[in-house]
């Protein structure tokens, strides 16, 4: 059964999601650490991050758990924790 929401809540959710999409799509992964953050944003999977970037799981986790220096990193850390 689908939970009904108000139009105002739906608009707010669309705005929040669009901001997230824009943030990820405009993110510049010019370092390995940023590539890890971006890959995690797209896949939401540590396994896929390690496979796609050919890195160790522990390193990927340490990057994601580290205090974020930008908005996307902060979001990914918050989602992971």
Secondary structure, 3 states (H helix, E strand, C coil): CCCCCCHHHHHHHHHHHHHHHHHHHHCCCCCHHHHHHHHHHHHCCHHHHHHHHCCCHHHHHHHHHCCCCCHHHHHHHHHHC
